Amino acid sequence: MTPTPSRRTVLQGLAAGSAVVAFDPVARSWAATADPGLPQVPPLDGTLRTDAASLAAAAEDYGHIVHRTPAAVLSPGSVDDVVKMIRFCNAHGIKVAPRGQGHGTYGQAQAAGGVIIETGPLNRIGTPEHGTVTVGAGALWIDVLRATLQHGLTPPVFTDYIELSVGGTLSVGGIGGQTHRHGAQVDNVLALDVVTGAGELVRCSPARHADLFHAVLAGLGQCAVIVSATIRLVPAPTAPTVRHYLLPYTDLAAFLADQRTLTRERRFDYVEGQVTADKNGAFTAYVLEAVAYDADVPEETLLAGLGYDPAGVQRTTPTYFDFVNRVGPVAEELKKSGVWAYAHPWLNLLIPGERTAEVAGEILAGVTAADVGAGLILLYPLERARLHAPLLPMPDDPVPYLFAILAATPSTDTATVDRLLAANRAAYERTAAAGGTQYPVGSIPFRPADWQEHFGAAWPQLVAAKHTYDPRGVLVPGQGIFG
């Protein structure tokens, strides 16, 4: 048996005639060999691994539902490594996918028999200049925040969990409680450095290679791999603490109406909401979550006219960093308890605002506490006018809603996982019939025809960019968009 390469010295070759890494196009496998008849991987600054442990890790993700084993995993030592590897994969028809923190839930960043490129080493964070910062795709948002706060600046939009990679969230959109004010994370990108499916390093922006720029943001990795991004920054809050409110409701219509009021009137910097089970186990209790960064606005002004239950209000005053990183300590507890390793058959939908009470209400009526397990349910408004990325489809409504059932169940309970996947599909179909779609970070069984419907008017744009920049279709097969 030929040995598998695991060290940088093997990859680079030692001397004339020494073993190098080669790809056998017949066996579709990699090996350390001196056979000059096989396509040989060019010298790399990083490491290409084919050991069983590395492949098994790359066949997993946060969802723990789909398992596709790659043939090799690249830990790049440079952007040039990404260029070389994608160029090699394109030449030999090898599937390739970037992997940040592996937080996909349905095999999105997996590539059976292909190459996984870890973006973690590409984590450089530049010095903020002129209200922007350029960061590597593998940088974590928490580290970007730490770095920019030193200059009194902050990215304007965060996902709830910020130990995710910049490249990962920009590939899907990046939605959070600040989206009603600032759009999604993709709406705050000024330029990208990407490696196309043909292995070309390209800098793109709205004014330069605009078709590629718009095909990469929220493009689910189909046309190019992000290696760095220049993002917009805004002044960070100057008050030592922010004001965080949890406002309880028992009426869905009142809860949704007050969320719309808060986003329309810009009373709060952050607005989200959760659906919780009542004392009978039905999901008919609601919590409006709102955060104000400005300490000078009186509370009576912030909360005026809202229909929450005043007896159940919770108030806290964390620092800005602690608020943005609020899920971090929770994640650590989930890891310690083992829940982090559960299956996560997530459902993430985007519903027209005018249909949200109807559609979300119908779906929630069929949800039990056992379905959600150790997870939670989110429901909060966005603002359509702030969302501009063509490949982040939104319902045709001025205030669409994100509705997410973030289920967590033991991965060994495959019957429950299968049942929840089927329920996710049914919920998606109900949402699509009402003019909605999915936010593509979840676990919904999708076919290529569904993706065409999902992207709608932007579908021809994505197809054209795919043909131009990934002509052999090697990038990110796990999404299943092009079959």
N, C-alpha and C positions, 0 to 999 in steps of 0.2 A: 504493500500500500504506500502511495506517495504521501510524504508528510504534508500537513497543512501549514501555511505560513502564518505566523503570529507575531513576528518581530520586524521592526523597521529594517534591520540589516538584511533580512531575507528579501524584503520588498525591493530594496535598492540594488540588490546583487552585491556580491562581495568582490569578485575579481573576474577576469575573463573566463568564461566557461562555467561560472558558478550558477547555482540555482536561482531563478527569478520566478515571480508569480506569473502564471500563464492561465489562459482560459481555453478550455476544450469545447469548441462549439458543437461537437457531436454529443459528448456526454453532458454538456451544459454544466460544467463544474470547473472549479479553480484548483490549482495545484502548484506546489513548488517544484519546478522542473527545469532542466536545461535543454529541453526539446526545442530546437529553433523553428520547428514547423508549426508551433502553436502561437496564437496571438499573445504577446507578452505585455503585461501592464507596464506603462512607463514608470521610471523612478518617481517616488513620492516623498514628500517631506513628512508625512504622517504614517499611519499604520493601517494596513488592510488585514482584517481578521477573518478567519474562517473556522475558528475553534467552536466546538459545540455550545459552550456557554454563551458566547457572543451572539451566535445565530439564534439561540433560544430566547435571549433577551430581546432581540430585534423582532421576534415573531409575536411578542406580547405588546399590549398597550393598556391604557387605563381602563378600557372597557372589559378586558379579559373575556371576550366573546369570540372574536375572530383570531385565528392563529395561522399566519402564513410565514414559512421559514425562508429567509433569503439565503443566497449562496455565499455572501460576503458582507462585511460591515467595514466601512471606511471611517476612520477617525482622522480627518484632514489636518495636516500641519500648516496649511495655507489655503488661500482662495485658489491658487494655482492647482492644488490637488483636486479641488472640485471640478475645475475646468478639464483637467486631464482625465479624470474618471468618467465624467459624463460624456466627453468626446469618445473615450474608449467604448463605453456602453452603447452609444449611438452607432458607432461603427460596426458593432457586433450584435446589435439587436437585443441587448440586455436591459431588462427593466431596472429602473433606479428610482429611489424615493428619498427625500430628505426627512430627517427625524430630529425634532427638537427635544422636548421633554416626554415624548411618547404619550401625550395626553389625549390622543384620539380614542374614540369609544367603539369603533366598528371597523378596525383594520385599515383606516384611511392612509396611514403612513407605512404600510407594509408592502413588500414586493416579493412574492413567491419566486424563489430561484434567481432573484436579482441582487442588486447592491443597495444597501441602506447607507446613506451618507449622514453621519451624525453632525449636526450643526453646532453642538455645544462648544467645540474649540474656537468657533468664529464668534467670539464674545467680546470683542473690543468695544469700548465705549469712549467716544471722542469727547473733546471739551466743547461745551455749548458755545455757539457763536451766532449772533444775530437772531436769537430766538429759535434756534434749531440745534439738533444734535444728530450726529451720524453714529450708528451703532451696528455691530455685527448681528447677523441673523440669529446666532445662538445666545446672544445676551438675554438675560431674564429681565422682565419688566421691573422686578423689585430692585435689581441692581441699577437699572436705568434711573429709577426714581431716586435711589440713594445718591447717585452721581449728580443728577440735575438739581436736587435740593441744596446741594452745596453752593450752587450759584443762584439760589432763590427762584428756581424754575421747576416746572413739572410737566410731564405729558398731560394733555387735557382729558384723556379718556383711558380708563382701565377696565379690564375684565374683573370679575369678582375675585378670582384667584390670580395673583400676580407673579407666581413662580412658574410662569410659562415663557416660552421663547418669543422674541419679537417676530422672527420669521414665521413661527407657527400661527400666531394670532392674525398677522397680516395676510396670511394665506386664506383665512376663513372670513375675516371681517373685523372682529374685535368689538363686541358690544358690551355696554355696561350702564350703570346708573347715571353716568354723565352724558350719555349719547343724546338725550333730548336737548342738550345745550351745544354739544360740540361734534355731533355725528359719531360715526364709528372710528376705530383706530385707523382704518384705511383712508378715511377722509382727512386725516392729518399727516399724511405722508407727502413729502415734497419731491423725493427722488429715491430711486432704487438702484443698487448694483445687483445684477442677476446673471446666472449662467443658463443659457437656453438649452433646450433638449438636444440641440446640435453641438453643444459644447462651446458656445461663444460667450465671452464675458462682455456684458453690455450695461452701460449706465443709461437709465431711462427716467423720464419725467413727463409731466404734461406737455412740455415743449420739445422733447427729444425722444424719439421712438415712443410716441404717445400710445400707439396701439399695443405695444408690449407692456408698457406701464399699466394700462387699464386692464390688460388681460392677466396680469400677475396679482394685483390687489384683489383679494377675495376670489382668486381664480383657482383655488384648491390645488395649486402646484402643477397645473396641466401644461404650462408653456415654458416655465423657467423656474429655477431654484433661486430664491432670495439669498444673497450672501451679505448684504448690508442695506440699511435704510436710513434716510435722512428724514427725521420727524419734527413736526412743529412742537414748540414748547410754549407754555403760558406762565405768567407769574404764579408762584406758589402762594398759598394762603399765608398771610403774615401774622394772624392771631395764633397764640400758643396752642389753642385747642379748637376743634370744630364742635358743632352741636348736632348730635345724632338723636333722632326721634324714631320710636316704634309706636305707631298709632293703630289700635285694634278696631276692627269692623266686624259686623255680623251680616251685613247686606252687600252682596256682590256689586250691584248697580251703584250704590253709594260709594263704595271703595274705588271703583273704576272712574266715576265722575270726579272724585276728589283728586285722584292721580292726574287726570287730564287738566284740572284746574291748576294744580301746582306746576305742571310742565308748561302750560300756556302762559302763566303769569311769571314764570322764572323765579318763584319764591325760593327754591332750594337749588343747590348746585348738583345734588344727587337725588334721584328718585327711583326707588324700586318697590317691590312688594312680594309678599309670600302668602301662599294659601296653606292653612294648617287644618288639622282635624279637630272637630269639636268634641265634646265629651262623649258623644255617641259614635265617634269614629268616622263621621262623614266630613268631607272636606268642604266645609261651609263657614270657616273662620278665616279672616283675612287680616294681614298686618301691613300697613303702609310704612315703608322705611324711607326716611328723608333726612338729608344732611345739609346744613348751612355752614359755609366757611366763614361768612362775615359775622363777626360778633356784635356788630352795632345795630342790627335789625332786631327790634323787640320781638319776643316770642308771640305776643298776641297778634302781631302783624303776620308772622309766618303761618300761624295756625288759624287765622280768622276764617270763619264760615265753614269749617270742615266738620263732617258728620261722624267723627270717630267717638269711641266710648272714652270719656275723659278719665274714668276710673282705672283704665288699664294702660295708660301711657307710660312708656319707659323713656327716660332721658339719660344720656351719657355725654361726656365731653372728652373724647380721646384726642390725641395729637393727630395731625393730618396723616402722617406716615402710618401710625397705628390703625387709623380708620381704613386707609387704602389697603393695608396688609392684614385686615381683620380675619381673613380666611386662613392665613398662614398658621396661626396657632391651632386652629381647628383641624387643619390638615395633619399637623404633627400628631394630634391625639388620635385621628383616624388611622394613621400609620401604626401607632403603638397598639391600638386595639385590634388591628387586622382588617378593619372595614375598608381601608384603602385598597386592599387586594380583592375586594368583592367584584363581581360583575356589575357593570354600569350601563344597562340598556337605556340610555337617555333618550328623551323625547324633547326636541326643541322646535317650536313652531312660531311662525309669524302670522298673526291674525289681523284682518282689518279691524280698526277700532270700533266701528259701528256694529260689528258682528261678534265682538269679543265676549260679551256677557252670554250670548246665545251659545257660541261654539265651545268656549271654555267651560261653561256651565254644564253642557251635555257631556263633555269628556270627563269632567270631575265627578259627575254623578255615577260613573262606572268605576271610579278609582277607589281602592281600599288601602288601608294602612299597610297591609302586606305587600301591595304592589309597589309602594314607595320605599318600603323597607327602611334602611338607615339613611335615605336621601331626603330631598326636600322639593318643594314646588315653588317656582317663581312666576310672577305675573306682573309686568310693568310696561309703561308706555314709552315709545320712541317718538321722534318727530321726523316725518318723512322729508321735510324741506332741508333737514341737516344731513341727509344721507345721499351721497352722490356717486358712489362706486357702481359702475354699470353691472358688475358681476355679483353684487350683493342685492339680490332682488327683494323688493319690499311690496307688500300689498298696496293697492291703489287706494290709499286712505291717508288723510293728513296725520293721523295719530295711530299707527299700527302698534300692536302689542307683541311683546315676547312672552310666550307661554312655555314653560319648561318643567317637565316632570323628571327630576334628576334621581332616578331610582338607583338603589344599591341593594343587591341581593347576593348571597353566597354563590360563587362561580360554579360550585359543584351542583347547585340546584338547576340543572339544565332545563327541566320542565318549566320552571317559573321564567327563566330567561327567554325561552321560546315563546311562552304565552305573552310576555311583555313586548317582545319584538312584533308579534302579530297585532297586539293592541296599538303599538306605535304606528304601524302601517294603517290601521283603521282610523286612528286619530288624524294622521296626515291626510288621508282621503277626505275625511270630513272637513278638514281645514281648507284643502284645495278647492273643494266644492263651494266654499264660502268666499273664495278669492284670495286665500292665504297660501303660504308655502312653508318650507322648513328653513331654519337656520342650521347650516350643515356641519354641526359639530356632534350630532347625536347618532343614534342607532336606529335608523329607519331603513328597512329593506327597499332599495331603489334600483330601478332598471334604467338603461340608457334613455329610453323614451321618457321616463320621469324627469331625468336631468334636462332634457330638451324643454319640457314643460316648465321646469323650475326656473331656468334662465330666461325663458320667454323671448322677448324682443332682443335680448343680448346674446342669444344662442348663436346666430350667424357670426357675430364678432368673435366669440370664443372659438368656433370652428375654424375661422380664417386664421386666427392667431396660432392655433394648434398646428395647422398645416404649415404655417410659415416658420414657427420657432421650434416645433418638436415634430418634424416631418415623419420620423419613424415611430412615433408614439411610444417612446420609452419611459416618459415621466409619469410617476405616481399612478400606477395601475390600480391601487387599492380603492380609489374613489369610485371606480367602475363607470366613469362618465362616458367613455368611448368604447365600452364593451370589454 
